[in-house]
Amino acid sequence: NIPDEKKRYFIEKAFAQAERLTDLLNDISLLNNIEDAGGLFEFNLLAVKPVIYDVIENLKHRLETRGMECVVDVKPEVVVKGNESLLFSVFQNLIENSINYAGANTSITIRQYLEDDKFYYFQYCDSGTGISDEHLPRIFERFYRVDYGRSRETGGTGLGLSIVKNAVLLHKGQISVRNRPEGGLEFLFSLAKK
């Protein structure tokens, strides 16, 4: 007969693995849909700021636990032709990436810093540790991990930044990443106005 404590331990382990598999399947499904069936996503004129605030609200507990703050510098009139759930995924995955890897008591800044006739340009950065330059060219690849050991601890499917890149491309934008001279990781990306 297995003691209750041990039963609970095994059930919790199995549940955590089931959750991890569910996350993985959801991410693979989303990525495949973006790549193979992008035309099926509905695009409407959409204010970006409320989407960002929804994501922050959704991740509020995790941000607070890590002592992290988010600064959003996006005007209410910034409107793109977008898909709400995909844009939610873009900001959710970027912020989760910072939560998992930037380190405690760091800050995140999201700002719209430029526009032209066709695009709004956004900067997403954190004040964390950054990653070594050799990893930067591969950071958007499916399942690419900078640090396998840490990735196991922090969870995640290894698909988050792949989803970000493909979702940005579907919004007719481009995305790049670099280490900031003052520390932390910076993503610059564009989203089409129409």
N, C-alpha and C positions, 0 to 999 in steps of 0.2 A: 504493500500500500504506500502511495507517494504522499508525503506530508503536504498539508495545505500550502505552506510557504513555498515549497518547491513547485507545486502546481501553478501557483500564481506567477512565479518567476518564468516558467515555460510559456504560460499563456501570454504574459506581457511581451516576451521575446517574439513569439509567433505573431502577435498583433502588430508589433513594430515592423517586422519583416513584411507583413501583409500591406501595411500602410506605405512602406517604401516601394513595394511592387506596384501599388495603385498609382503612386506619384509618377513612377517610371512609365507605366502604360499611358497615363494621361499626357505626359510630356511627349512621348513618342508619337502618340496619336495627333496631338496638336501640331507638332513639327511636320509630320507627314501631310497633314491637311494644308498647312501653309505652303509647303513645297509643291504638292501635287494637285491641290484643289483650291488654290488661292482665290479663284474667281467666285467661290461659294460664300466667301465672307462678305457680309453686307457693309458697305462703306457709306457713312453719312457725315455731314458737317458736325464737328464735335469739338467742344471746348476742352483743352488739355488739362487745365488746372484742377477741375473737379475729379478727373480720373486719378491724378497724382495724389490728391488728398484722400480719395477712397483707398488707395493702396496703403498710404501711411496709416490710416485708421485701422486697416486690416492687419497691419504688422506692428501696431502700436505697442502691444505687450512685449514682443520680442525686442523692439528697439529700446524700450524702457529698461528691460532686464539687462541689456548690454550697455546701458548708459549712453546711448547714441541719440543725436538730434538730427533732424532734417530741416534744412533751410530751403524754401521754395521761392524762387524769384521768376514767376511766370505770370504775365498779366491775364486778367479774366478774358480779354478779347482775343487771345491766341486760340484760333480755331483751325483745325486741320480736317482734311477729308479722311476720316479714319474709321476703323472698326473698334468699338469700345472694349470688347474683351481682349483683343490683341494688344491694344495700347496698355490696358491694365497689366497684361502679361509682361510687356516690355519693362514697365517701371517696377512691377513686383519682382521680377527676376534680377534686375539691377540692384534693388535695395536688399533682397535676400542675399545676394552675392556679398554685399558690403557687411551685412550682419554676420555672415559666416566667416569672412576672411579679413575684414579691415582691422579688427581688434576692438576691444571695449573702449568706451569713452571717446569715440571718434565722431566726426560729424560728416553729414552727407549734404551736398549742395546740388540742387537741380535748378538750372536757369535757362531761359530762352535768351540767347545773347546776340542774335542776328536774324535778319529776315531779308528776303529779296522777293521778286514777283511770284516765284513759284514755291518757295520753301520757308519754313521756320527752322532755325538751327538751335539745338539744345546742347547744353553741357551738363553732364552728370559726373560728379566726382566725390570721392571720400578722402578723409584726411588720414587714411590707414597706412599700412605698411607697403602697399604696392606689390608688384611681383617682379621677379628678375626678368630682364629684357629678352632673354632667350625664349621665354614662354609666350611673349606678346603676339607673335605672328600666328600662334595656334589656338589662342584663347576662345575663338568662336567655333572651333571644331566640335562635332558631336562627341561626347564622352571624354573630351580632353580634360585632364586634371593636372593642376600645377603640383599638388601635393597629395598623393593618394592616401597617406596615413591620416592627414587632417580631414580629407573629404569623407572618409568613413565615419569619423566622429561627428562631423557637422551635418551629415545627411546630404540631401541634394541628389539629383539624378545625373549630373554632368551634362545636362542638356539646356540649362537655363540661358547661357549666353548664345547658344545656337538659336534658340527660340527668339531671343532679342534681335539678333542679326537678321534672321529671315523675316520677322515681323516688320522691321524697319524697311527692308527691301520691298516688301509687299506694299508699304506706304510710299513707294517710289523714292525712298531716302537712301542715304549711305551712312555707315557708322565706322568709326575708327577708335582705337584705344591707345593710350600711352601712360607712362609713369610721369606724374607731375614732378618738376624739379623740387618743389617744397614737400614732396611726399604724398603718397596715395595714388589711386588709380583714377584716370579721367577718360570718360567716353564722350565723344562728340558725334552727334547724329542729326540728321535732317528728316523732316516729315513734310509731305506735300500739302499745300494749302487746298488744292482741288484736283 
